[in-house]
Amino acid sequence: MEKNMELLLRKLDEKLDRQAEQITQSVTRNVMEAIDDKMNTIIEENKYLKNKIEELETKIKSFETAKRKNNLVFFGVEEKGKTETELVDHIKETVESTGVQMYSQEISNLYRIGRRTENRNRPVVVSFTTIWKKHLILKNKSNLPPNIYVKEDYSKETLEKRKQLQPQVEEERKKGNIAYLKQDKLIVIKSKDNNREKRKRETSSSPKQSTQKKVSTNNSPKNTTQPLTKAHRNEIIKPNILSYVEKTRSDPQLNNPKN
């Protein structure tokens, strides 16, 4: 009797253990599924936010570029006792020294960069009303006074990118290619000399092919001569006449004989 009770209790314990394990697995599975669903939602939201941030950064970058597209930065402009009106007149005189005609109304805005310090002339950012005036000044910037020079107005990020790309520009120029920076992009134009060298290499292999053709033509059997018939003579004459007609069309001196 006791043995039967022990066996029954043991089976009951095993059954309870299995049920507890099943319940634990079920609860764990449900919790994991709920966590996975929540994580998937968070991941999707994170992707959406990342895309939105990238779009906003692109828009901000485009806005910054558009805002600066008519700007130039003048370096070396003295600032001793210069009011805004005096500064406009000074920039106008500086630009006109290059041979470019300039009116005060063509300057929409100007300001200095950084804090004022002694023995240091802060750069002046000048916004022009038209972009073609900016390009005209850049075209004649070599005529500026020796102590003044001018550059494009780029954002801090663009300047950093251009600084990183500068070694690549120098490397491409050493190869003989035309390389320059446009905004924060590297532009490389392959040199014609490299293309010529490539063509030379290609043509250097062509004599082998021509010699093979010569060998094949020499090995071919010679044609036996046959008497010319009237039809053959006509066939030979016609190409010569056609070639003469084509030559007279292409050469106007043959059509207009000298008097």
Backbone bond lengths (Angstrom), bond angles and torsions (degrees), N, CA, C in turn:
res aa  C-N    CA-C-N  psi(-1)  N-CA   C-N-CA  omega(-1)  CA-C   N-CA-C  phi
1 M - - - 1.466 - - 1.529 110.97 -
2 E 1.325 115.11 -44.59 1.465 119.16 179.55 1.517 110.87 -64.68
3 K 1.350 115.12 -38.18 1.470 118.67 179.58 1.520 110.81 -63.44
4 N 1.331 115.74 -39.48 1.467 118.98 179.17 1.526 111.02 -65.31
5 M 1.319 115.72 -38.06 1.465 119.37 179.13 1.539 110.91 -66.40
6 E 1.335 114.47 -42.72 1.467 118.26 178.01 1.524 111.17 -62.26
7 L 1.315 116.51 -42.27 1.468 120.47 179.34 1.517 110.96 -63.94
8 L 1.344 114.66 -41.24 1.468 119.26 179.30 1.524 111.25 -65.00
9 L 1.334 115.98 -42.47 1.467 119.71 178.99 1.532 111.80 -65.25
10 R 1.357 114.21 -38.12 1.463 117.86 179.32 1.524 110.99 -64.42
11 K 1.324 116.11 -42.64 1.464 120.02 178.63 1.521 111.25 -65.06
12 L 1.352 113.71 -37.64 1.469 117.52 178.81 1.534 111.05 -65.71
13 D 1.336 115.44 -40.80 1.473 119.27 177.49 1.529 111.08 -62.86
14 E 1.323 116.58 -43.32 1.466 120.12 179.13 1.522 111.38 -61.92
15 K 1.339 114.80 -40.85 1.465 119.15 179.06 1.527 110.98 -64.49
16 L 1.340 115.61 -42.25 1.466 119.39 178.30 1.534 111.63 -64.27
17 D 1.342 114.45 -39.27 1.468 118.23 178.12 1.528 111.14 -62.84
18 R 1.352 116.22 -43.06 1.469 119.53 179.12 1.518 110.87 -63.49
19 Q 1.342 115.34 -42.90 1.467 118.67 179.50 1.536 111.19 -64.08
20 A 1.340 115.25 -40.96 1.472 118.83 178.49 1.529 110.85 -63.76
21 E 1.333 115.98 -40.28 1.465 119.75 178.45 1.521 111.12 -65.37
22 Q 1.341 116.87 -42.19 1.460 120.73 177.94 1.528 111.50 -62.32
23 I 1.355 113.95 -42.74 1.472 117.84 179.13 1.531 110.32 -64.02
24 T 1.339 115.83 -42.13 1.472 119.80 179.33 1.522 110.99 -62.08
25 Q 1.333 116.82 -45.50 1.462 120.70 178.88 1.523 111.77 -62.83
26 S 1.336 115.19 -41.44 1.464 119.30 180.00 1.526 111.33 -64.63
27 V 1.353 114.59 -45.52 1.470 118.18 179.09 1.531 110.79 -63.84
28 T 1.331 115.42 -42.85 1.471 119.45 179.15 1.523 111.33 -61.65
29 R 1.340 116.04 -43.19 1.467 120.48 179.49 1.523 110.82 -62.51
30 N 1.337 116.00 -43.96 1.470 119.37 179.94 1.533 111.63 -64.53
31 V 1.348 114.21 -41.31 1.467 117.86 178.86 1.529 110.78 -64.49
32 M 1.346 116.70 -42.20 1.461 120.67 -179.62 1.524 111.34 -65.42
33 E 1.320 116.53 -39.94 1.464 119.86 177.39 1.526 111.20 -63.25
34 A 1.345 114.73 -41.46 1.468 118.42 178.10 1.531 110.97 -64.61
35 I 1.350 115.76 -40.55 1.469 119.45 178.04 1.524 110.76 -65.25
36 D 1.355 116.42 -42.21 1.467 120.28 178.59 1.523 111.30 -60.79
37 D 1.333 115.69 -43.97 1.475 119.06 178.40 1.524 110.73 -61.21
38 K 1.342 115.16 -42.72 1.461 119.04 179.90 1.521 111.08 -65.73
39 M 1.342 115.71 -41.27 1.464 120.03 179.87 1.523 111.04 -65.92
40 N 1.331 117.25 -40.67 1.466 120.46 178.02 1.526 110.92 -61.20
41 T 1.341 114.90 -40.75 1.469 118.81 177.58 1.525 111.18 -63.30
42 I 1.345 115.33 -43.28 1.470 119.75 179.32 1.527 110.85 -64.70
43 I 1.342 116.07 -40.86 1.472 120.23 179.73 1.526 110.91 -63.02
44 E 1.333 116.32 -44.05 1.471 120.15 178.81 1.530 110.99 -63.17
45 E 1.337 115.55 -42.61 1.468 118.95 177.70 1.527 111.05 -63.51
46 N 1.336 115.70 -38.44 1.461 120.21 178.84 1.527 111.18 -63.94
47 K 1.333 116.63 -42.77 1.470 120.65 177.23 1.523 110.92 -61.92
48 Y 1.329 115.67 -42.92 1.468 120.14 -179.96 1.528 110.62 -62.26
49 L 1.354 115.37 -44.12 1.463 119.22 -179.71 1.528 111.51 -65.94
50 K 1.338 116.77 -38.20 1.466 120.04 177.67 1.524 111.04 -62.63
51 N 1.337 116.23 -44.37 1.467 120.10 178.07 1.523 110.99 -62.18
52 K 1.346 115.71 -40.75 1.459 119.76 178.76 1.534 111.09 -63.58
53 I 1.341 115.40 -42.12 1.469 119.57 179.19 1.524 110.53 -62.89
54 E 1.346 116.69 -42.66 1.465 120.34 178.18 1.527 111.13 -62.31
55 E 1.341 116.34 -41.29 1.466 119.93 177.87 1.529 110.94 -62.76
56 L 1.333 115.73 -43.88 1.469 119.68 179.71 1.528 111.30 -65.22
57 E 1.341 116.54 -40.40 1.463 119.56 177.96 1.521 111.11 -63.19
58 T 1.348 116.59 -39.91 1.467 120.39 177.39 1.522 111.05 -63.93
59 K 1.351 115.99 -42.26 1.469 119.67 178.84 1.528 111.31 -65.16
60 I 1.338 115.68 -41.75 1.469 119.39 179.01 1.528 110.39 -63.54
61 K 1.340 115.64 -41.67 1.465 119.84 178.71 1.522 111.09 -63.10
62 S 1.336 116.36 -42.60 1.469 120.31 177.91 1.522 110.74 -64.20
63 F 1.335 115.84 -40.22 1.462 120.23 178.43 1.527 111.05 -63.78
64 E 1.339 116.33 -43.38 1.459 120.23 178.98 1.526 110.98 -62.95
65 T 1.343 115.94 -42.07 1.468 119.81 179.50 1.517 111.13 -64.36
66 A 1.350 115.68 -43.20 1.470 119.53 179.62 1.525 111.00 -65.55
67 K 1.335 115.84 -36.25 1.466 120.17 -178.88 1.525 111.93 -68.46
68 R 1.336 116.30 -31.22 1.459 121.02 -176.22 1.525 113.39 -98.25
69 K 1.326 118.44 -2.91 1.473 119.98 -170.66 1.524 112.80 -63.94
70 N 1.340 118.47 -26.78 1.468 121.77 179.07 1.528 112.36 -98.67
71 N 1.335 116.68 9.94 1.468 120.72 -174.56 1.522 112.17 -96.60
72 L 1.321 115.09 150.76 1.457 123.58 168.44 1.522 107.98 -135.11
73 V 1.327 115.64 149.33 1.464 121.24 178.51 1.527 108.14 -110.90
74 F 1.331 115.66 120.44 1.463 121.72 178.80 1.528 109.02 -98.88
75 F 1.326 116.22 129.00 1.461 122.52 178.85 1.532 109.21 -110.30
76 G 1.337 115.24 144.96 1.459 120.53 177.24 1.512 114.95 88.44
77 V 1.330 117.65 9.81 1.469 121.22 179.89 1.528 108.86 -81.22
78 E 1.318 116.93 122.69 1.462 120.88 -179.06 1.528 110.60 -65.17
79 E 1.328 115.92 147.14 1.462 119.86 -178.41 1.525 112.70 -125.88
80 K 1.307 117.31 18.75 1.464 120.38 -179.97 1.527 110.12 -69.94
81 G 1.330 115.41 109.06 1.454 121.03 174.64 1.507 115.10 62.94
82 K 1.349 118.46 26.63 1.461 121.02 -178.19 1.531 110.17 -96.06
83 T 1.335 115.36 119.90 1.461 119.83 172.48 1.524 108.50 -79.63
84 E 1.331 115.94 177.05 1.467 119.46 -179.70 1.528 111.23 -62.55
85 T 1.323 117.02 -41.59 1.468 120.46 178.91 1.519 110.96 -65.06
86 E 1.333 116.51 -42.90 1.463 120.10 177.76 1.526 111.21 -64.48
87 L 1.327 116.10 -36.02 1.462 119.86 179.09 1.528 110.87 -66.52
88 V 1.342 117.01 -40.24 1.468 120.88 176.53 1.522 110.19 -60.13
89 D 1.337 116.64 -45.61 1.466 120.52 179.38 1.527 111.22 -63.61
90 H 1.333 115.93 -38.39 1.468 119.93 -179.62 1.535 110.71 -66.55
91 I 1.330 117.13 -43.11 1.468 120.62 177.38 1.528 109.80 -63.38
92 K 1.313 116.86 -41.64 1.466 121.70 178.51 1.531 110.55 -59.01
93 E 1.338 117.07 -46.40 1.460 120.81 178.82 1.532 111.22 -64.99
94 T 1.326 116.03 -38.04 1.466 120.09 179.62 1.522 110.74 -63.68
95 V 1.328 116.73 -44.35 1.467 120.71 179.40 1.523 110.53 -65.55
96 E 1.326 117.02 -41.78 1.467 120.42 -178.58 1.526 111.97 -67.39
97 S 1.332 117.43 -21.52 1.468 120.03 177.00 1.528 111.78 -67.58
98 T 1.347 117.27 -18.05 1.470 121.32 177.18 1.519 112.25 -85.75
99 G 1.331 117.43 -5.40 1.458 120.77 -177.83 1.511 113.29 96.90
100 V 1.331 117.33 2.84 1.466 122.33 179.44 1.527 108.65 -95.70
101 Q 1.329 116.10 125.79 1.469 119.55 178.70 1.523 109.74 -71.75
102 M 1.331 115.60 136.69 1.461 120.19 -173.36 1.521 109.78 -139.55
103 Y 1.338 115.09 137.92 1.465 121.53 175.15 1.534 108.50 -117.36
104 S 1.324 115.38 148.61 1.469 119.70 -179.50 1.521 111.47 -61.83
105 Q 1.346 116.75 -31.34 1.465 120.55 -179.19 1.530 112.50 -68.04
106 E 1.333 117.49 -15.15 1.466 120.67 179.85 1.523 112.06 -82.12
107 I 1.323 117.49 -4.34 1.469 122.19 175.26 1.524 107.74 -102.27
108 S 1.323 115.87 112.28 1.470 119.74 -178.42 1.521 112.47 -85.30
109 N 1.334 116.93 -27.69 1.471 119.99 -179.48 1.521 108.82 -164.69
110 L 1.324 116.72 153.54 1.466 121.57 172.83 1.522 109.31 -157.51
111 Y 1.317 116.00 147.87 1.469 121.59 -179.55 1.527 108.18 -161.11
112 R 1.327 114.72 160.80 1.461 120.94 178.96 1.528 110.58 -95.90
113 I 1.333 115.25 152.77 1.464 121.28 -178.66 1.525 109.14 -102.85
114 G 1.350 116.50 134.06 1.460 121.21 174.68 1.514 113.59 88.07
115 R 1.337 113.90 177.15 1.461 120.93 180.00 1.524 110.58 -84.05
116 R 1.314 113.23 150.12 1.461 118.86 -179.87 1.522 109.82 -76.63
117 T 1.330 116.36 129.06 1.461 122.74 177.38 1.527 108.94 -134.48
118 E 1.326 115.23 161.92 1.462 119.88 179.69 1.525 110.29 -76.17
119 N 1.335 114.76 149.94 1.467 122.87 176.75 1.527 112.46 58.68
120 R 1.319 116.29 29.98 1.473 119.63 178.11 1.519 109.13 -149.79
121 N 1.327 115.56 124.34 1.461 121.15 177.78 1.521 109.37 -92.19
122 R 1.302 115.96 117.44 1.465 119.61 -179.63 1.529 110.56 -72.05
123 P 1.340 117.55 145.67 1.468 120.28 177.22 1.526 110.97 -63.64
124 V 1.318 115.58 152.03 1.461 122.11 179.92 1.525 108.68 -115.32
125 V 1.330 116.58 122.15 1.466 122.09 174.81 1.522 107.81 -90.80
126 V 1.330 115.96 123.88 1.465 121.63 -178.28 1.521 108.86 -118.48
127 S 1.342 116.52 126.21 1.470 122.50 176.27 1.525 108.46 -102.31
128 F 1.344 115.47 123.80 1.459 120.94 179.45 1.524 109.86 -99.02
129 T 1.320 115.42 155.34 1.470 119.95 -177.84 1.520 112.06 -73.81
130 T 1.335 117.67 -24.64 1.470 121.17 -179.54 1.521 109.60 -131.12
131 I 1.329 115.55 146.85 1.463 119.80 -178.92 1.519 111.37 -76.25
132 W 1.344 117.70 -27.51 1.463 119.02 -178.93 1.525 111.10 -67.70
133 K 1.357 116.90 -30.31 1.466 119.63 175.52 1.526 110.36 -66.02
134 K 1.317 115.75 -39.36 1.469 120.33 176.80 1.523 110.46 -60.90
135 H 1.346 117.43 -47.14 1.465 120.87 -179.93 1.527 111.18 -63.99
136 L 1.313 117.16 -35.11 1.463 120.91 179.20 1.529 110.97 -65.75
137 I 1.325 116.13 -39.37 1.474 120.16 177.80 1.528 110.47 -66.94
138 L 1.336 116.67 -42.74 1.464 120.03 177.85 1.524 111.41 -62.26
139 K 1.323 115.96 -36.61 1.463 120.35 -179.93 1.527 111.39 -64.33
140 N 1.340 116.57 -31.58 1.466 121.39 -177.46 1.528 112.84 -108.37
141 K 1.330 117.56 19.26 1.467 120.00 -175.15 1.529 112.90 -66.26
142 S 1.337 117.35 -20.25 1.468 119.46 178.46 1.525 111.94 -67.31
143 N 1.344 117.47 -16.51 1.466 121.60 179.79 1.529 113.07 -91.58
144 L 1.333 117.21 3.72 1.469 120.15 178.67 1.526 110.74 -67.22
145 P 1.333 117.95 157.56 1.471 120.32 175.71 1.525 111.06 -56.68
146 P 1.336 117.92 153.00 1.475 121.25 -173.81 1.521 114.24 -57.99
147 N 1.321 117.82 -31.87 1.469 120.09 -175.11 1.525 113.11 -90.00
148 I 1.325 117.74 1.15 1.467 121.63 -177.63 1.527 109.14 -123.47
149 Y 1.324 115.95 135.43 1.463 120.74 173.17 1.521 109.02 -140.24
150 V 1.312 115.53 162.62 1.463 121.11 -171.88 1.522 109.58 -132.12
151 K 1.344 115.37 146.37 1.466 121.79 178.44 1.520 110.01 -140.19
152 E 1.348 114.15 166.31 1.468 120.02 174.77 1.529 109.60 -68.04
153 D 1.319 115.71 154.53 1.466 121.62 178.02 1.522 108.88 -96.70
154 Y 1.340 116.75 106.61 1.461 122.31 -179.70 1.527 109.88 -114.01
155 S 1.330 115.11 156.00 1.461 120.20 175.48 1.531 110.01 -72.67
156 K 1.320 115.87 167.45 1.461 120.78 -179.20 1.527 110.92 -61.78
157 E 1.337 117.10 -40.83 1.460 121.28 179.76 1.524 111.17 -64.63
158 T 1.343 116.14 -42.03 1.462 120.20 179.89 1.524 111.02 -66.03
159 L 1.326 116.90 -40.35 1.465 120.49 177.83 1.524 111.35 -62.35
160 E 1.332 116.34 -40.58 1.466 120.61 178.77 1.528 110.66 -64.87
161 K 1.339 116.53 -41.56 1.461 120.89 178.79 1.526 110.97 -65.09
162 R 1.315 117.20 -41.75 1.463 121.10 178.90 1.535 110.87 -63.98
163 K 1.327 115.81 -36.60 1.460 119.75 177.96 1.530 110.62 -64.17
164 Q 1.333 116.81 -39.06 1.461 120.95 178.91 1.528 111.88 -69.14
165 L 1.339 117.24 -32.58 1.467 121.51 -177.38 1.525 113.19 -83.28
166 Q 1.325 117.90 -14.01 1.465 120.75 -175.29 1.528 113.15 -58.43
167 P 1.363 120.16 -42.51 1.475 119.08 176.96 1.525 112.92 -59.54
168 Q 1.329 118.16 -35.48 1.463 120.66 177.91 1.525 111.18 -67.27
169 V 1.337 116.23 -35.94 1.468 119.92 177.22 1.524 110.05 -61.47
170 E 1.328 116.73 -47.16 1.463 120.80 -179.75 1.527 111.11 -64.12
171 E 1.329 116.97 -37.71 1.464 120.54 179.61 1.527 111.19 -64.96
172 E 1.340 117.16 -43.39 1.465 120.80 179.05 1.526 111.28 -65.90
173 R 1.321 117.35 -37.04 1.466 120.25 178.74 1.524 111.50 -67.52
174 K 1.339 116.92 -34.20 1.463 119.92 175.79 1.525 111.08 -64.21
175 K 1.317 116.99 -30.40 1.467 121.18 177.61 1.523 112.39 -75.09
176 G 1.331 116.66 -7.38 1.459 120.24 -178.79 1.508 113.80 94.30
177 N 1.321 117.42 5.07 1.464 121.16 179.60 1.531 110.71 -88.33
178 I 1.332 115.18 159.40 1.463 121.12 173.79 1.528 107.48 -88.40
179 A 1.320 116.95 118.78 1.469 121.48 -177.07 1.522 109.42 -134.19
180 Y 1.328 115.09 136.08 1.463 120.54 176.86 1.527 108.84 -155.97
181 L 1.328 115.44 166.40 1.459 122.06 -179.23 1.518 109.56 -104.12
182 K 1.325 115.12 133.91 1.459 121.94 173.94 1.517 107.24 -121.85
183 Q 1.340 115.53 110.08 1.466 120.95 -170.07 1.531 108.75 56.57
184 D 1.335 119.04 -116.98 1.464 121.46 178.57 1.522 111.72 -111.83
185 K 1.341 117.00 27.87 1.467 122.61 -179.30 1.527 109.69 -118.24
186 L 1.344 115.08 144.14 1.460 121.40 176.95 1.522 109.11 -94.24
187 I 1.329 117.00 124.16 1.460 122.91 178.39 1.524 107.89 -109.01
188 V 1.341 116.74 125.25 1.466 122.10 -179.93 1.522 108.92 -125.76
189 I 1.335 116.01 127.05 1.467 122.28 175.37 1.519 107.11 -115.00
190 K 1.321 116.01 118.86 1.454 120.99 -177.20 1.526 110.47 -62.80
191 S 1.333 115.67 140.80 1.457 120.72 -178.48 1.518 111.04 -71.88
192 K 1.351 116.26 147.61 1.466 121.05 177.81 1.518 111.08 -67.81
193 D 1.334 116.59 -29.62 1.464 119.59 179.30 1.517 111.16 -62.44
194 N 1.341 116.93 -36.64 1.465 119.93 177.51 1.517 110.74 -65.36
195 N 1.354 116.13 -38.69 1.460 119.71 178.08 1.520 111.01 -67.11
196 R 1.354 116.18 -38.29 1.459 119.16 177.97 1.513 110.89 -63.97
197 E 1.345 115.81 -42.37 1.460 119.98 178.54 1.518 110.76 -60.99
198 K 1.331 115.56 -38.53 1.462 119.92 178.78 1.520 110.49 -65.12
199 R 1.363 116.03 -41.89 1.463 119.43 179.13 1.520 111.16 -66.05
200 K 1.353 116.50 -35.81 1.460 119.62 177.55 1.522 111.02 -62.31
201 R 1.327 115.59 -40.73 1.464 119.19 179.19 1.517 111.19 -64.47
202 E 1.345 114.93 -37.68 1.463 118.66 -179.85 1.522 111.13 -69.42
203 T 1.347 116.50 -40.63 1.466 119.62 -178.79 1.518 111.86 -73.65
204 S 1.347 117.70 -24.03 1.461 119.84 179.52 1.515 111.67 -65.54
205 S 1.330 117.35 -24.82 1.461 120.52 178.13 1.517 112.34 -86.45
206 S 1.333 118.57 -11.92 1.462 121.17 -176.94 1.516 113.69 -70.74
207 P 1.380 122.61 -33.95 1.463 119.91 178.47 1.504 113.96 -57.17
208 K 1.341 116.99 -33.30 1.457 119.19 177.62 1.511 110.78 -61.42
209 Q 1.340 114.57 -41.31 1.457 118.32 179.61 1.515 111.00 -66.87
210 S 1.372 116.53 -38.63 1.458 119.39 -178.81 1.514 111.04 -67.93
211 T 1.381 117.22 -37.02 1.457 119.60 178.42 1.514 110.79 -66.80
212 Q 1.345 115.59 -35.23 1.458 118.25 176.97 1.510 111.07 -64.81
213 K 1.340 116.07 -38.04 1.462 119.82 178.33 1.516 110.64 -65.64
214 K 1.388 116.01 -39.48 1.452 119.31 179.18 1.518 111.04 -63.50
215 V 1.341 115.65 -42.12 1.460 119.27 179.61 1.507 110.58 -62.30
216 S 1.332 116.26 -42.25 1.462 119.57 -178.96 1.512 111.19 -66.32
217 T 1.362 117.62 -35.88 1.470 119.74 179.61 1.511 111.01 -72.90
218 N 1.352 116.71 -33.67 1.458 119.00 178.52 1.513 111.27 -69.44
219 N 1.327 116.54 -33.64 1.459 120.17 -179.95 1.509 112.80 -76.27
220 S 1.322 117.52 -16.75 1.461 119.72 -178.33 1.516 109.83 -70.95
221 P 1.328 117.93 146.25 1.473 120.98 -178.76 1.517 111.23 -66.33
222 K 1.371 115.81 144.37 1.453 121.17 -179.35 1.516 110.53 -74.04
223 N 1.328 114.97 144.62 1.460 119.78 178.06 1.524 109.50 -77.08
224 T 1.281 115.39 136.99 1.474 120.73 177.64 1.507 109.21 -80.31
225 T 1.323 116.65 138.50 1.465 121.80 -179.78 1.504 110.30 -74.75
226 Q 1.336 115.30 139.09 1.455 122.09 178.80 1.516 108.39 -126.64
227 P 1.306 117.62 150.05 1.472 120.45 179.03 1.515 110.56 -64.92
228 L 1.356 116.28 140.83 1.456 122.06 -179.99 1.508 110.49 -78.19
229 T 1.313 114.24 130.39 1.462 119.44 174.24 1.518 109.01 -95.30
230 K 1.332 117.95 176.71 1.459 122.59 179.39 1.527 110.81 -64.06
231 A 1.317 116.07 -38.89 1.472 120.10 178.95 1.519 110.96 -64.06
232 H 1.367 115.55 -39.79 1.459 119.45 178.59 1.511 111.27 -63.58
233 R 1.364 116.06 -39.99 1.466 119.00 179.38 1.521 111.17 -62.30
234 N 1.339 116.68 -41.37 1.470 119.90 179.18 1.525 111.40 -62.42
235 E 1.355 115.15 -39.96 1.464 119.12 179.85 1.521 111.49 -65.54
236 I 1.342 116.29 -33.33 1.465 119.76 179.74 1.515 110.74 -75.35
237 I 1.336 117.48 -37.39 1.463 121.33 -176.16 1.519 111.13 -72.41
238 K 1.318 117.41 -39.99 1.465 120.59 -174.55 1.523 113.29 -57.31
239 P 1.331 120.42 -46.69 1.462 119.33 178.80 1.518 113.09 -59.83
240 N 1.351 117.13 -36.79 1.461 120.03 179.53 1.518 111.07 -64.92
241 I 1.317 117.78 -40.26 1.462 121.15 178.69 1.525 110.15 -66.02
242 L 1.318 115.50 -44.39 1.469 119.18 179.79 1.518 111.33 -62.63
243 S 1.329 115.13 -40.84 1.461 117.60 179.19 1.514 111.30 -65.25
244 Y 1.326 117.33 -34.98 1.468 120.23 178.00 1.520 110.40 -67.08
245 V 1.364 116.12 -42.43 1.465 119.84 179.07 1.524 110.47 -61.40
246 E 1.348 115.96 -43.34 1.467 119.52 178.34 1.518 111.28 -63.64
247 K 1.346 115.98 -36.89 1.459 119.68 -179.78 1.514 111.21 -67.30
248 T 1.354 116.85 -40.26 1.469 120.07 179.55 1.515 111.33 -67.64
249 R 1.327 116.40 -33.18 1.473 118.69 177.30 1.522 111.76 -67.77
250 S 1.339 115.17 -38.84 1.463 118.82 -177.76 1.513 113.00 -80.22
251 D 1.373 118.03 -25.47 1.455 121.88 -177.82 1.510 108.94 -110.40
252 P 1.328 119.87 105.47 1.464 121.84 -177.21 1.509 112.47 -66.44
253 Q 1.359 120.40 -22.20 1.454 121.75 -179.34 1.519 111.73 -68.19
254 L 1.353 116.76 -29.37 1.460 119.70 177.68 1.506 111.05 -72.86
255 N 1.323 117.92 -31.35 1.466 121.04 178.18 1.514 111.50 -75.15
256 N 1.371 118.12 -28.13 1.465 122.21 -178.66 1.519 109.19 -114.78
257 P 1.316 118.65 85.93 1.473 120.66 179.95 1.508 110.81 -65.88
258 K 1.328 114.96 152.28 1.460 120.03 -179.76 1.522 110.54 -68.99
259 N 1.361 116.48 144.89 1.466 122.24 177.77 1.522 109.66 -77.09
